Amino acid sequence: MRNHHGGRQVLRLEYSAYAPMVEAECARIAAEAEARWEVAIALQHRVGMLEIGDAAVAVVAASAHRDEAFLACRHVIEELKRRVPIWKREVFADGTLEWVGSGAAGHVDSGAAGQRGGEEGEELARQGATPNSWRAP
């Protein structure tokens, strides 16, 4: 993850999500890519607290042809960002926090969906949960 956003220094990110919805949507995205290109897809997105330099998402496409693999990877990451209900909270060096909603990059979401995700993530952290991930089958 980057150490800046919108000209401000980011200290860390906190991702939270509703697992059943994330798993289902990730599986749909992977299946779409596998149907469109001759590839096998692996997809993983972490949740929990991430520090500067940590990887938040990994997409792998195996194919006999690299062009198809690259196209499929690009499709998967763009669809994941657009469709998968994962909420991101940025923690800035000045002490402020901002929720960034799933969907269009840079869209700040202070609505109920983002708040619920944050409360769920904070409760999991209080219970000692560590970052998790979801994989498309």
N, C-alpha and C positions, 0 to 999 in steps of 0.2 A: 504494500500500500504506500501511497505517496505521503509526504510530510507537509503538503500544502493543498489548499483548495480555495479558490476565489481570492487569492492574494493573502490568505491567512494561514498561519502555521497550525498544522494538525498534530496533536500528540498521539491520538489513537482513534480507532473506530470500534464501534460495538454493533454487531449484527444480531438481529433476532428474527424469528420466523415461526410460522405455524407449520410444523413438520408434515402433516398429511397432505396439505395443499402443495407444499414445495416438492415433495417426492412425486406427486402425480403430474405436476406441470413439467418438472425436469424430465420425467419419463416420456411425456408427450413430445417435448422438444427434441430429445435424442431420437425418438422413433421417426419424427418428421425428417430429420437430417439423414437418417439411414435409408428412408424411402426415396429421398430426392437424389442422393449421391451413393455410390458404392463404397460405403465406409462403415466402420464400427465405431461407436461413440462412447466415451467415458466422460462423465460430468460430475464435478464435485464443487460445492460451495460451503465454506465454513460459516459457522455462527459463533457468537461469543465475542470476547474482547481480542482485538488484533493490534499488535504494536507496529510501529514504522518498520517497513521491510517485509512484513509477513505477507504471504500470498492468501488472497481471499477466495479466489476461484481458479479451478483448473479444468480445461477442456482438452480432451485428446481425441484425435480422429485417426484411425488406422485405415489405410487404403493402399491399393496397388499404384495409385496415381496421386502424386503430391498436390496437384492442382485441386482435385476433388477434396482432399483432406483439408487444405487451407480454406476452401470455400465453405465446407461444412463447419469447421471450427468457427469461422467468422459468423456464420448463421446462428450457431448455437449460442455464442456469447451475446450476440445482439438480442436474440429472443429471450434469453435468460434475463438480461437487464430490463427488457420491456415487459415481460409477462410474469415472472416468478415473484411471489409475495415475500420478499426478504426486505426487512427494514434496516436502515443504516443510520446510526447516530454518530456524528462527528464530535470529537472532544478537541477544542481549540486551546492553544497556549494561553489565551487571555481568560480562560475559565468558562467560556460560553460553550453551550451544547446546541447542536442543531440536528433535527431529524431530516434525513434525505429519503424521500419515498421511492418505492420501486417504480419503474417506468422511466420517463424522460430524465436523462442525466441532468443533475443540477437542480432538480425540482425539490424544493424544501417542503416537507409535509409535516404540518403541526396538527393534523387532524386525528380523529379517534383511532383510525387503523394504526397509524404509527405509534400512538401512545400505548395502545393495547400491546403491541409488539414489544415496546420498551419495558412495560411492566412485567410481561412474561419473562423477558430476558433478565431483568434485574432479580426477579424471584428465583430463576434458575441459578444465577450467580450466587445468591445468598445461600442456596442449597449446596453450593460447591461444585456446580456443573462446570465442565471444561468445554472449550470450543468443540463443536460437533460438525458433521458434514452430512450431506445427502448425496447419494449417487443414483444416476439413472441406471436402470438395469441393463 
